[in-house]
């Protein structure tokens, strides 16, 4: 099968070669690599954000990345990329030429806009099916962030339009299916394929790095308020009151905008909070680290805490589980599915530092339970969340949409998005 992936702001090359990679970068890189290993020809289209990038990078047999000129060849915040999606669609079409793909798989809503337009502008004799994975939904983001949401206003109606117009939608968890149905997207064209974990990078047998205190709690992810790192910091004094004072909270991650921790406003906010609570000596902020350093970091932790306000899926809990570490997870979104309460970790209510402290106290007081949960997490990660299995689930979705045929004809409704620069 010839597959075109569209990932407008999240290049898989970041996940394959650097520290500045978020969940979508990792997802696209791992899924594309796994599909290529299954014998498919995969091309990932992403926006050129550096003039020195080559037009095409051959990553592996059957897998290449194409940098498309769409707007300035510079880093631009993803919420400011909407005006360039028409150029991205044109660049994808130009690269296809007469060799159109069997299926286009878009990642994130703006990629969906570009993918749908590229499929319609291609001039192909047979309509090219578009499969959509959202990774995050604007309606959920706005619900939790309110006025702090920086999404363009047009997302309110364009994102549902993408979901209703795409030929198939792949959700990452049952919670997302509920949200998609609320946007008016038919359940009959939604399937579930969760995120996965790289079991070659996270085999669960790595040497743990040395920790400076009796216990280490780990937080991994981008430093943005919605990730709830401040809630973990607020749990530290409560944990000390419960008798666990010799504890380090290690925070790994940055803003994703190439800022140092000294330049990062969220990092400075968190540091100010540690001083206010008197736990500055217990908190280590390491910033972004190469992915190949993460297994040893995970293995050094007694527990990993994931405390977001909301989370479409979350790869960090899977990586922790694959390394045999129990997870304290806010019971939101995909975390309710990946982390099995009382089996591979503990669920806590969202935005509740007291509950985080209570869960951590239980785990730190019971080494045997930590070991049992770690083993259960390793088994779950291997049996359900290998990227080979996720690729197989995704391939089934492709075959379903190809077998079902298309309800629309190529080129029909070419320009429904007036005023969006498409």
TORKOL-4160 file (C-alpha; in steps of 0.2 Angstrom, whole numbers, padded with zeros to 4 digits, m for minus):
422
<pt num="1" X="0000" Y="0000" Z="0000"/>
<pt num="2" X="0006" Y="0017" Z="m0004"/>
<pt num="3" X="0003" Y="0029" Z="0011"/>
<pt num="4" X="0005" Y="0047" Z="0013"/>
<pt num="5" X="0006" Y="0054" Z="0031"/>
<pt num="6" X="0003" Y="0073" Z="0034"/>
<pt num="7" X="0010" Y="0080" Z="0050"/>
<pt num="8" X="0011" Y="0099" Z="0047"/>
<pt num="9" X="0020" Y="0105" Z="0063"/>
<pt num="10" X="0027" Y="0089" Z="0070"/>
<pt num="11" X="0041" Y="0081" Z="0060"/>
<pt num="12" X="0045" Y="0063" Z="0063"/>
<pt num="13" X="0063" Y="0068" Z="0061"/>
<pt num="14" X="0063" Y="0077" Z="0078"/>
<pt num="15" X="0058" Y="0061" Z="0087"/>
<pt num="16" X="0071" Y="0051" Z="0077"/>
<pt num="17" X="0086" Y="0062" Z="0080"/>
<pt num="18" X="0083" Y="0075" Z="0094"/>
<pt num="19" X="0076" Y="0081" Z="0110"/>
<pt num="20" X="0063" Y="0093" Z="0104"/>
<pt num="21" X="0050" Y="0080" Z="0101"/>
<pt num="22" X="0032" Y="0079" Z="0107"/>
<pt num="23" X="0019" Y="0065" Z="0107"/>
<pt num="24" X="0014" Y="0068" Z="0089"/>
<pt num="25" X="0032" Y="0068" Z="0083"/>
<pt num="26" X="0034" Y="0051" Z="0092"/>
<pt num="27" X="0018" Y="0044" Z="0086"/>
<pt num="28" X="0020" Y="0049" Z="0067"/>
<pt num="29" X="0038" Y="0042" Z="0067"/>
<pt num="30" X="0034" Y="0026" Z="0076"/>
<pt num="31" X="0019" Y="0022" Z="0066"/>
<pt num="32" X="0027" Y="0026" Z="0049"/>
<pt num="33" X="0042" Y="0016" Z="0053"/>
<pt num="34" X="0031" Y="0001" Z="0059"/>
<pt num="35" X="0020" Y="0002" Z="0043"/>
<pt num="36" X="0036" Y="0003" Z="0032"/>
<pt num="37" X="0042" Y="m0013" Z="0041"/>
<pt num="38" X="0026" Y="m0021" Z="0036"/>
<pt num="39" X="0030" Y="m0018" Z="0018"/>
<pt num="40" X="0021" Y="m0002" Z="0014"/>
<pt num="41" X="0028" Y="0013" Z="0006"/>
<pt num="42" X="0026" Y="0028" Z="0018"/>
<pt num="43" X="0030" Y="0046" Z="0014"/>
<pt num="44" X="0028" Y="0059" Z="0028"/>
<pt num="45" X="0024" Y="0077" Z="0023"/>
<pt num="46" X="0028" Y="0090" Z="0035"/>
<pt num="47" X="0031" Y="0109" Z="0034"/>
<pt num="48" X="0048" Y="0116" Z="0031"/>
<pt num="49" X="0053" Y="0126" Z="0046"/>
<pt num="50" X="0072" Y="0128" Z="0042"/>
<pt num="51" X="0079" Y="0133" Z="0025"/>
<pt num="52" X="0093" Y="0121" Z="0027"/>
<pt num="53" X="0082" Y="0106" Z="0027"/>
<pt num="54" X="0084" Y="0094" Z="0012"/>
<pt num="55" X="0068" Y="0092" Z="0001"/>
<pt num="56" X="0068" Y="0073" Z="0005"/>
<pt num="57" X="0075" Y="0063" Z="0018"/>
<pt num="58" X="0076" Y="0044" Z="0016"/>
<pt num="59" X="0074" Y="0038" Z="0034"/>
<pt num="60" X="0073" Y="0019" Z="0031"/>
<pt num="61" X="0068" Y="0007" Z="0017"/>
<pt num="62" X="0050" Y="0011" Z="0013"/>
<pt num="63" X="0050" Y="0027" Z="0023"/>
<pt num="64" X="0054" Y="0045" Z="0018"/>
<pt num="65" X="0051" Y="0062" Z="0024"/>
<pt num="66" X="0047" Y="0077" Z="0012"/>
<pt num="67" X="0049" Y="0095" Z="0018"/>
<pt num="68" X="0035" Y="0105" Z="0009"/>
<pt num="69" X="0037" Y="0124" Z="0007"/>
<pt num="70" X="0022" Y="0132" Z="0016"/>
<pt num="71" X="0024" Y="0149" Z="0023"/>
<pt num="72" X="0041" Y="0155" Z="0029"/>
<pt num="73" X="0055" Y="0142" Z="0032"/>
<pt num="74" X="0056" Y="0146" Z="0050"/>
<pt num="75" X="0049" Y="0140" Z="0067"/>
<pt num="76" X="0031" Y="0146" Z="0069"/>
<pt num="77" X="0019" Y="0142" Z="0083"/>
<pt num="78" X="0007" Y="0128" Z="0077"/>
<pt num="79" X="m0008" Y="0139" Z="0082"/>
<pt num="80" X="m0002" Y="0152" Z="0069"/>
<pt num="81" X="0000" Y="0139" Z="0054"/>
<pt num="82" X="m0018" Y="0139" Z="0048"/>
<pt num="83" X="m0015" Y="0152" Z="0034"/>
<pt num="84" X="m0002" Y="0141" Z="0026"/>
<pt num="85" X="m0012" Y="0125" Z="0024"/>
<pt num="86" X="m0017" Y="0129" Z="0006"/>
<pt num="87" X="0002" Y="0130" Z="0002"/>
<pt num="88" X="0005" Y="0113" Z="0011"/>
<pt num="89" X="m0009" Y="0105" Z="0001"/>
<pt num="90" X="m0002" Y="0112" Z="m0016"/>
<pt num="91" X="0015" Y="0106" Z="m0011"/>
<pt num="92" X="0009" Y="0088" Z="m0007"/>
<pt num="93" X="0000" Y="0088" Z="m0024"/>
<pt num="94" X="0015" Y="0093" Z="m0033"/>
<pt num="95" X="0025" Y="0080" Z="m0025"/>
<pt num="96" X="0012" Y="0066" Z="m0029"/>
<pt num="97" X="0012" Y="0071" Z="m0048"/>
<pt num="98" X="0004" Y="0056" Z="m0056"/>
<pt num="99" X="0009" Y="0044" Z="m0043"/>
<pt num="100" X="m0005" Y="0047" Z="m0030"/>
<pt num="101" X="m0006" Y="0037" Z="m0014"/>
<pt num="102" X="m0019" Y="0023" Z="m0010"/>
<pt num="103" X="m0023" Y="0033" Z="0006"/>
<pt num="104" X="m0019" Y="0049" Z="0015"/>
<pt num="105" X="m0017" Y="0049" Z="0034"/>
<pt num="106" X="m0018" Y="0066" Z="0042"/>
<pt num="107" X="m0012" Y="0070" Z="0060"/>
<pt num="108" X="m0019" Y="0085" Z="0069"/>
<pt num="109" X="m0034" Y="0095" Z="0062"/>
<pt num="110" X="m0024" Y="0107" Z="0052"/>
<pt num="111" X="m0015" Y="0092" Z="0043"/>
<pt num="112" X="m0033" Y="0086" Z="0040"/>
<pt num="113" X="m0037" Y="0102" Z="0031"/>
<pt num="114" X="m0022" Y="0101" Z="0020"/>
<pt num="115" X="m0024" Y="0082" Z="0017"/>
<pt num="116" X="m0042" Y="0084" Z="0011"/>
<pt num="117" X="m0038" Y="0098" Z="m0001"/>
<pt num="118" X="m0023" Y="0089" Z="m0008"/>
<pt num="119" X="m0034" Y="0074" Z="m0011"/>
<pt num="120" X="m0047" Y="0084" Z="m0020"/>
<pt num="121" X="m0035" Y="0094" Z="m0030"/>
<pt num="122" X="m0025" Y="0079" Z="m0035"/>
<pt num="123" X="m0034" Y="0076" Z="m0051"/>
<pt num="124" X="m0034" Y="0057" Z="m0048"/>
<pt num="125" X="m0047" Y="0047" Z="m0058"/>
<pt num="126" X="m0052" Y="0039" Z="m0041"/>
<pt num="127" X="m0055" Y="0049" Z="m0025"/>
<pt num="128" X="m0041" Y="0047" Z="m0013"/>
<pt num="129" X="m0047" Y="0042" Z="0004"/>
<pt num="130" X="m0042" Y="0053" Z="0019"/>
<pt num="131" X="m0040" Y="0045" Z="0036"/>
<pt num="132" X="m0039" Y="0057" Z="0051"/>
<pt num="133" X="m0031" Y="0056" Z="0068"/>
<pt num="134" X="m0034" Y="0072" Z="0079"/>
<pt num="135" X="m0021" Y="0069" Z="0093"/>
<pt num="136" X="m0031" Y="0083" Z="0102"/>
<pt num="137" X="m0048" Y="0091" Z="0100"/>
<pt num="138" X="m0051" Y="0110" Z="0101"/>
<pt num="139" X="m0067" Y="0108" Z="0110"/>
<pt num="140" X="m0059" Y="0099" Z="0124"/>
<pt num="141" X="m0044" Y="0111" Z="0125"/>
<pt num="142" X="m0056" Y="0126" Z="0126"/>
<pt num="143" X="m0066" Y="0117" Z="0139"/>
<pt num="144" X="m0051" Y="0116" Z="0150"/>
<pt num="145" X="m0041" Y="0131" Z="0146"/>
<pt num="146" X="m0054" Y="0144" Z="0142"/>
<pt num="147" X="m0047" Y="0161" Z="0138"/>
<pt num="148" X="m0029" Y="0154" Z="0139"/>
<pt num="149" X="m0033" Y="0143" Z="0123"/>
<pt num="150" X="m0022" Y="0150" Z="0109"/>
<pt num="151" X="m0031" Y="0140" Z="0095"/>
<pt num="152" X="m0037" Y="0151" Z="0080"/>
<pt num="153" X="m0056" Y="0155" Z="0081"/>
<pt num="154" X="m0059" Y="0145" Z="0065"/>
<pt num="155" X="m0054" Y="0129" Z="0074"/>
<pt num="156" X="m0072" Y="0129" Z="0082"/>
<pt num="157" X="m0080" Y="0124" Z="0065"/>
<pt num="158" X="m0065" Y="0118" Z="0054"/>
<pt num="159" X="m0061" Y="0104" Z="0065"/>
<pt num="160" X="m0078" Y="0096" Z="0066"/>
<pt num="161" X="m0079" Y="0099" Z="0047"/>
<pt num="162" X="m0062" Y="0089" Z="0045"/>
<pt num="163" X="m0070" Y="0075" Z="0055"/>
<pt num="164" X="m0086" Y="0074" Z="0046"/>
<pt num="165" X="m0077" Y="0076" Z="0029"/>
<pt num="166" X="m0063" Y="0063" Z="0031"/>
<pt num="167" X="m0067" Y="0046" Z="0025"/>
<pt num="168" X="m0062" Y="0038" Z="0042"/>
<pt num="169" X="m0057" Y="0044" Z="0059"/>
<pt num="170" X="m0045" Y="0035" Z="0070"/>
<pt num="171" X="m0047" Y="0039" Z="0089"/>
<pt num="172" X="m0034" Y="0035" Z="0102"/>
<pt num="173" X="m0046" Y="0030" Z="0116"/>
<pt num="174" X="m0064" Y="0027" Z="0120"/>
<pt num="175" X="m0065" Y="0044" Z="0128"/>
<pt num="176" X="m0061" Y="0052" Z="0112"/>
<pt num="177" X="m0074" Y="0043" Z="0103"/>
<pt num="178" X="m0087" Y="0051" Z="0114"/>
<pt num="179" X="m0080" Y="0068" Z="0110"/>
<pt num="180" X="m0080" Y="0065" Z="0091"/>
<pt num="181" X="m0098" Y="0059" Z="0091"/>
<pt num="182" X="m0102" Y="0076" Z="0100"/>
<pt num="183" X="m0094" Y="0085" Z="0086"/>
<pt num="184" X="m0107" Y="0076" Z="0074"/>
<pt num="185" X="m0095" Y="0063" Z="0067"/>
<pt num="186" X="m0103" Y="0047" Z="0063"/>
<pt num="187" X="m0098" Y="0032" Z="0074"/>
<pt num="188" X="m0099" Y="0021" Z="0059"/>
<pt num="189" X="m0083" Y="0028" Z="0052"/>
<pt num="190" X="m0073" Y="0029" Z="0069"/>
<pt num="191" X="m0061" Y="0015" Z="0074"/>
<pt num="192" X="m0048" Y="0015" Z="0089"/>
<pt num="193" X="m0030" Y="0013" Z="0088"/>
<pt num="194" X="m0020" Y="0019" Z="0103"/>
<pt num="195" X="m0003" Y="0026" Z="0104"/>
<pt num="196" X="0011" Y="0014" Z="0106"/>
<pt num="197" X="0028" Y="0012" Z="0115"/>
<pt num="198" X="0044" Y="0008" Z="0107"/>
<pt num="199" X="0049" Y="m0009" Z="0115"/>
<pt num="200" X="0066" Y="m0008" Z="0108"/>
<pt num="201" X="0070" Y="0008" Z="0116"/>
<pt num="202" X="0061" Y="0004" Z="0132"/>
<pt num="203" X="0063" Y="m0015" Z="0135"/>
<pt num="204" X="0062" Y="m0013" Z="0154"/>
<pt num="205" X="0079" Y="m0020" Z="0158"/>
<pt num="206" X="0090" Y="m0004" Z="0157"/>
<pt num="207" X="0102" Y="0000" Z="0170"/>
<pt num="208" X="0094" Y="0014" Z="0181"/>
<pt num="209" X="0104" Y="0030" Z="0184"/>
<pt num="210" X="0109" Y="0034" Z="0202"/>
<pt num="211" X="0096" Y="0044" Z="0212"/>
<pt num="212" X="0102" Y="0056" Z="0225"/>
<pt num="213" X="0088" Y="0053" Z="0238"/>
<pt num="214" X="0080" Y="0038" Z="0245"/>
<pt num="215" X="0065" Y="0040" Z="0234"/>
<pt num="216" X="0063" Y="0048" Z="0216"/>
<pt num="217" X="0046" Y="0054" Z="0209"/>
<pt num="218" X="0047" Y="0057" Z="0190"/>
<pt num="219" X="0037" Y="0069" Z="0179"/>
<pt num="220" X="0040" Y="0069" Z="0160"/>
<pt num="221" X="0033" Y="0080" Z="0147"/>
<pt num="222" X="0032" Y="0098" Z="0140"/>
<pt num="223" X="0032" Y="0112" Z="0153"/>
<pt num="224" X="0015" Y="0119" Z="0150"/>
<pt num="225" X="0002" Y="0123" Z="0163"/>
<pt num="226" X="m0011" Y="0110" Z="0158"/>
<pt num="227" X="0002" Y="0096" Z="0161"/>
<pt num="228" X="m0001" Y="0099" Z="0180"/>
<pt num="229" X="0018" Y="0098" Z="0186"/>
<pt num="230" X="0013" Y="0112" Z="0199"/>
<pt num="231" X="0001" Y="0099" Z="0206"/>
<pt num="232" X="0015" Y="0087" Z="0209"/>
<pt num="233" X="0026" Y="0101" Z="0217"/>
<pt num="234" X="0011" Y="0105" Z="0229"/>
<pt num="235" X="0010" Y="0087" Z="0234"/>
<pt num="236" X="0028" Y="0087" Z="0241"/>
<pt num="237" X="0025" Y="0095" Z="0257"/>
<pt num="238" X="0010" Y="0084" Z="0260"/>
<pt num="239" X="0021" Y="0069" Z="0256"/>
<pt num="240" X="0033" Y="0075" Z="0269"/>
<pt num="241" X="0019" Y="0077" Z="0282"/>
<pt num="242" X="0015" Y="0058" Z="0279"/>
<pt num="243" X="0033" Y="0054" Z="0283"/>
<pt num="244" X="0042" Y="0054" Z="0266"/>
<pt num="245" X="0054" Y="0068" Z="0267"/>
<pt num="246" X="0069" Y="0061" Z="0258"/>
<pt num="247" X="0061" Y="0062" Z="0241"/>
<pt num="248" X="0067" Y="0070" Z="0225"/>
<pt num="249" X="0055" Y="0076" Z="0211"/>
<pt num="250" X="0064" Y="0075" Z="0195"/>
<pt num="251" X="0056" Y="0085" Z="0181"/>
<pt num="252" X="0061" Y="0081" Z="0163"/>
<pt num="253" X="0055" Y="0091" Z="0148"/>
<pt num="254" X="0054" Y="0109" Z="0142"/>
<pt num="255" X="0043" Y="0120" Z="0133"/>
<pt num="256" X="0046" Y="0113" Z="0115"/>
<pt num="257" X="0051" Y="0130" Z="0109"/>
<pt num="258" X="0070" Y="0128" Z="0110"/>
<pt num="259" X="0070" Y="0139" Z="0126"/>
<pt num="260" X="0082" Y="0135" Z="0140"/>
<pt num="261" X="0075" Y="0133" Z="0157"/>
<pt num="262" X="0081" Y="0150" Z="0162"/>
<pt num="263" X="0071" Y="0157" Z="0147"/>
<pt num="264" X="0055" Y="0147" Z="0149"/>
<pt num="265" X="0041" Y="0156" Z="0158"/>
<pt num="266" X="0033" Y="0140" Z="0164"/>
<pt num="267" X="0050" Y="0133" Z="0171"/>
<pt num="268" X="0052" Y="0150" Z="0181"/>
<pt num="269" X="0034" Y="0149" Z="0187"/>
<pt num="270" X="0037" Y="0131" Z="0194"/>
<pt num="271" X="0054" Y="0136" Z="0202"/>
<pt num="272" X="0045" Y="0151" Z="0211"/>
<pt num="273" X="0032" Y="0138" Z="0217"/>
<pt num="274" X="0046" Y="0127" Z="0224"/>
<pt num="275" X="0053" Y="0142" Z="0234"/>
<pt num="276" X="0036" Y="0147" Z="0240"/>
<pt num="277" X="0033" Y="0130" Z="0247"/>
<pt num="278" X="0050" Y="0127" Z="0254"/>
<pt num="279" X="0054" Y="0112" Z="0243"/>
<pt num="280" X="0067" Y="0120" Z="0231"/>
<pt num="281" X="0080" Y="0107" Z="0237"/>
<pt num="282" X="0069" Y="0092" Z="0233"/>
<pt num="283" X="0065" Y="0097" Z="0215"/>
<pt num="284" X="0077" Y="0095" Z="0200"/>
<pt num="285" X="0073" Y="0102" Z="0183"/>
<pt num="286" X="0083" Y="0094" Z="0170"/>
<pt num="287" X="0075" Y="0101" Z="0154"/>
<pt num="288" X="0075" Y="0091" Z="0138"/>
<pt num="289" X="0085" Y="0076" Z="0136"/>
<pt num="290" X="0089" Y="0064" Z="0122"/>
<pt num="291" X="0076" Y="0050" Z="0120"/>
<pt num="292" X="0089" Y="0036" Z="0122"/>
<pt num="293" X="0093" Y="0043" Z="0140"/>
<pt num="294" X="0075" Y="0041" Z="0145"/>
<pt num="295" X="0075" Y="0022" Z="0149"/>
<pt num="296" X="0088" Y="0024" Z="0163"/>
<pt num="297" X="0079" Y="0039" Z="0170"/>
<pt num="298" X="0062" Y="0030" Z="0170"/>
<pt num="299" X="0070" Y="0015" Z="0179"/>
<pt num="300" X="0077" Y="0026" Z="0193"/>
<pt num="301" X="0060" Y="0032" Z="0198"/>
<pt num="302" X="0049" Y="0024" Z="0212"/>
<pt num="303" X="0034" Y="0031" Z="0203"/>
<pt num="304" X="0030" Y="0042" Z="0188"/>
<pt num="305" X="0016" Y="0055" Z="0190"/>
<pt num="306" X="0006" Y="0061" Z="0175"/>
<pt num="307" X="m0006" Y="0074" Z="0182"/>
<pt num="308" X="m0013" Y="0084" Z="0167"/>
<pt num="309" X="m0030" Y="0093" Z="0167"/>
<pt num="310" X="m0034" Y="0083" Z="0151"/>
<pt num="311" X="m0025" Y="0071" Z="0140"/>
<pt num="312" X="m0030" Y="0064" Z="0123"/>
<pt num="313" X="m0019" Y="0049" Z="0126"/>
<pt num="314" X="m0002" Y="0051" Z="0133"/>
<pt num="315" X="0014" Y="0041" Z="0128"/>
<pt num="316" X="0023" Y="0044" Z="0145"/>
<pt num="317" X="0013" Y="0032" Z="0155"/>
<pt num="318" X="0016" Y="0018" Z="0142"/>
<pt num="319" X="0035" Y="0022" Z="0143"/>
<pt num="320" X="0035" Y="0021" Z="0162"/>
<pt num="321" X="0025" Y="0005" Z="0161"/>
<pt num="322" X="0037" Y="m0003" Z="0149"/>
<pt num="323" X="0051" Y="0001" Z="0160"/>
<pt num="324" X="0042" Y="m0008" Z="0175"/>
<pt num="325" X="0038" Y="0008" Z="0185"/>
<pt num="326" X="0020" Y="0011" Z="0192"/>
<pt num="327" X="0011" Y="0027" Z="0187"/>
<pt num="328" X="0000" Y="0039" Z="0197"/>
<pt num="329" X="m0011" Y="0046" Z="0184"/>
<pt num="330" X="m0025" Y="0059" Z="0183"/>
<pt num="331" X="m0041" Y="0049" Z="0179"/>
<pt num="332" X="m0044" Y="0059" Z="0162"/>
<pt num="333" X="m0045" Y="0055" Z="0144"/>
<pt num="334" X="m0034" Y="0041" Z="0138"/>
<pt num="335" X="m0025" Y="0039" Z="0155"/>
<pt num="336" X="m0040" Y="0030" Z="0161"/>
<pt num="337" X="m0038" Y="0017" Z="0148"/>
<pt num="338" X="m0019" Y="0014" Z="0148"/>
<pt num="339" X="m0016" Y="0015" Z="0167"/>
<pt num="340" X="m0026" Y="0001" Z="0176"/>
<pt num="341" X="m0031" Y="0007" Z="0193"/>
<pt num="342" X="m0023" Y="m0004" Z="0207"/>
<pt num="343" X="m0015" Y="m0015" Z="0194"/>
<pt num="344" X="m0002" Y="m0005" Z="0184"/>
<pt num="345" X="m0003" Y="0011" Z="0195"/>
<pt num="346" X="m0016" Y="0022" Z="0204"/>
<pt num="347" X="m0029" Y="0034" Z="0197"/>
<pt num="348" X="m0032" Y="0051" Z="0206"/>
<pt num="349" X="m0045" Y="0064" Z="0203"/>
<pt num="350" X="m0038" Y="0078" Z="0191"/>
<pt num="351" X="m0031" Y="0094" Z="0199"/>
<pt num="352" X="m0030" Y="0087" Z="0216"/>
<pt num="353" X="m0012" Y="0088" Z="0224"/>
<pt num="354" X="m0019" Y="0080" Z="0240"/>
<pt num="355" X="m0024" Y="0064" Z="0231"/>
<pt num="356" X="m0007" Y="0064" Z="0222"/>
<pt num="357" X="0002" Y="0064" Z="0239"/>
<pt num="358" X="m0010" Y="0050" Z="0246"/>
<pt num="359" X="m0006" Y="0039" Z="0231"/>
<pt num="360" X="0012" Y="0042" Z="0231"/>
<pt num="361" X="0013" Y="0039" Z="0250"/>
<pt num="362" X="0004" Y="0022" Z="0247"/>
<pt num="363" X="0017" Y="0017" Z="0234"/>
<pt num="364" X="0032" Y="0023" Z="0243"/>
<pt num="365" X="0026" Y="0013" Z="0259"/>
<pt num="366" X="0024" Y="m0003" Z="0249"/>
<pt num="367" X="0039" Y="m0008" Z="0239"/>
<pt num="368" X="0031" Y="m0025" Z="0235"/>
<pt num="369" X="0016" Y="m0017" Z="0227"/>
<pt num="370" X="0027" Y="m0006" Z="0217"/>
<pt num="371" X="0036" Y="m0021" Z="0210"/>
<pt num="372" X="0020" Y="m0030" Z="0207"/>
<pt num="373" X="0012" Y="m0015" Z="0198"/>
<pt num="374" X="0029" Y="m0013" Z="0188"/>
<pt num="375" X="0028" Y="m0030" Z="0182"/>
<pt num="376" X="0010" Y="m0029" Z="0177"/>
<pt num="377" X="0013" Y="m0013" Z="0168"/>
<pt num="378" X="0027" Y="m0021" Z="0158"/>
<pt num="379" X="0015" Y="m0035" Z="0153"/>
<pt num="380" X="0002" Y="m0023" Z="0148"/>
<pt num="381" X="0014" Y="m0012" Z="0138"/>
<pt num="382" X="0020" Y="m0028" Z="0128"/>
<pt num="383" X="0004" Y="m0036" Z="0125"/>
<pt num="384" X="m0007" Y="m0021" Z="0120"/>
<pt num="385" X="0004" Y="m0006" Z="0115"/>
<pt num="386" X="0018" Y="m0012" Z="0104"/>
<pt num="387" X="0020" Y="m0001" Z="0088"/>
<pt num="388" X="0018" Y="m0017" Z="0078"/>
<pt num="389" X="0001" Y="m0020" Z="0085"/>
<pt num="390" X="m0004" Y="m0002" Z="0083"/>
<pt num="391" X="0002" Y="m0002" Z="0065"/>
<pt num="392" X="m0009" Y="m0018" Z="0062"/>
<pt num="393" X="m0024" Y="m0009" Z="0069"/>
<pt num="394" X="m0021" Y="0006" Z="0058"/>
<pt num="395" X="m0018" Y="m0005" Z="0043"/>
<pt num="396" X="m0036" Y="m0012" Z="0046"/>
<pt num="397" X="m0043" Y="0005" Z="0046"/>
<pt num="398" X="m0035" Y="0009" Z="0029"/>
<pt num="399" X="m0042" Y="m0007" Z="0022"/>
<pt num="400" X="m0059" Y="m0004" Z="0029"/>
<pt num="401" X="m0060" Y="0013" Z="0021"/>
<pt num="402" X="m0053" Y="0006" Z="0004"/>
<pt num="403" X="m0065" Y="m0009" Z="0004"/>
<pt num="404" X="m0080" Y="0002" Z="0009"/>
<pt num="405" X="m0077" Y="0014" Z="m0006"/>
<pt num="406" X="m0080" Y="0033" Z="m0005"/>
<pt num="407" X="m0096" Y="0042" Z="m0003"/>
<pt num="408" X="m0089" Y="0057" Z="m0013"/>
<pt num="409" X="m0081" Y="0059" Z="m0029"/>
<pt num="410" X="m0063" Y="0066" Z="m0033"/>
<pt num="411" X="m0064" Y="0085" Z="m0034"/>
<pt num="412" X="m0082" Y="0087" Z="m0027"/>
<pt num="413" X="m0084" Y="0102" Z="m0016"/>
<pt num="414" X="m0066" Y="0108" Z="m0019"/>
<pt num="415" X="m0066" Y="0124" Z="m0009"/>
<pt num="416" X="m0078" Y="0123" Z="0006"/>
<pt num="417" X="m0066" Y="0133" Z="0017"/>
<pt num="418" X="m0068" Y="0151" Z="0012"/>
<pt num="419" X="m0058" Y="0164" Z="0022"/>
<pt num="420" X="m0045" Y="0151" Z="0028"/>
<pt num="421" X="m0032" Y="0154" Z="0015"/>
<pt num="422" X="m0034" Y="0136" Z="0008"/>
